[in-house]
Amino acid sequence: MSFFHVNERCNGCLSCVQNCPASALDYSDQENRRKLLHNMSLCARCGNCWRVCPQGAVEFKDLLKGEWDEVATMNLVRCTACGASLYSQELKESLAKKLDYQVETLCPEHRKTNELSVWRRLSPAKAVKGSSDYDYGKPETF
Amino acid sequence: MITGSLKPFDEILSSIERYRNILILSCGSCVTVCLSGGDREARALARDLSAEINDRGSGHSIHVGTIQRQCEIDLLKAFVDIPGETDALLSLACGAGVQSLAEAFCHLPVIPALNTTFLGALDEQGVWREKCQGCGNCILAYTGGICPIARCAKRLLNGPCGGSSKGKCEIGGEVDCAWQLIIDRLKAMDRLDEFETIFPPRDWSTDGTSGPRSMRRTANTP
């Protein structure tokens, strides 16, 4: 997505194209139409186009404060106790694979209130009586 | 790129003491990339200064803004919004940016929050090292692409000096001997014979010692 915008004053003189030091501006003349082209990946945001445009047509502010692009969407895991957002399902699965157990889906606050279960996992020898049958690989539910 | 490092907190704090409404202005170019003067650093500084100032109960207000490049005066004049009550600008840009800011907003005091350090390159994640001193007369073509002006502590044109040990400079630490690097590189390129070429005394007038330098350019036609 390009954040390079020109307003209605652009008359296609191409001074911006001729003066762009990053070769990020180009044009295309096809049939009866002239198109001004911009390549965001080449743009250095130097402002030369804005400086040289005799029409004041380059909306350079849009290159300084552009919109956010959505680049990925994934499922979100929330704290099972309070519903606070934690991390993506994909991150949870990759962590579970690396750690060889399912990570508790609890926020830091509720993790504190469940210290006992965390302690059991980290230090099985010190686990409280009756916990010897604790399954370290089994997902916990609350 | 130009690198910088944040000034000591107490120095920044004392430099803004006499002002009540401060705009911290970060720069979105070099100093953002080297993690010293970008938007995040500006917000962190605003938070720390606010906490300290609030503890003293001196009633300051601190705003934060960012401009893509602080070293271009026309961009500053056109696109920086300065809150009306601002009575000082605290700049997180390099020295060039601070001075452009001062020129653009001549009615406001401009205070640097950064020490501009060097022209460097990213060697590894989070580590920048000086690579260029902008001497205005590049000799990299003859030194294996390694600059003895910037990277040799003695700026020797005909090195090494004899003080290096195991490839490290005698100034200590982990600083590589630039001339050892040059020899290694020339050797790897099978161009070690170039090492025998003696550099004559050079003209240092391009080094900035003859007053401030300037340049005038227009865009090339492709």
Chai-1 contact restraints between the chains, C-beta under 6 A:
chainA,res_idxA,chainB,res_idxB,connection_type,confidence,min_distance_angstrom,max_distance_angstrom,comment,restraint_id
A,N19,B,A219,contact,1.0,0.0,6.0,A-B,restraint_1
A,P21,B,A219,contact,1.0,0.0,6.0,A-B,restraint_2
A,R45,B,Q68,contact,1.0,0.0,6.0,A-B,restraint_3
A,G47,B,L75,contact,1.0,0.0,6.0,A-B,restraint_4
A,K61,B,F79,contact,1.0,0.0,6.0,A-B,restraint_5
A,L64,B,Q68,contact,1.0,0.0,6.0,A-B,restraint_6
A,L64,B,F79,contact,1.0,0.0,6.0,A-B,restraint_7
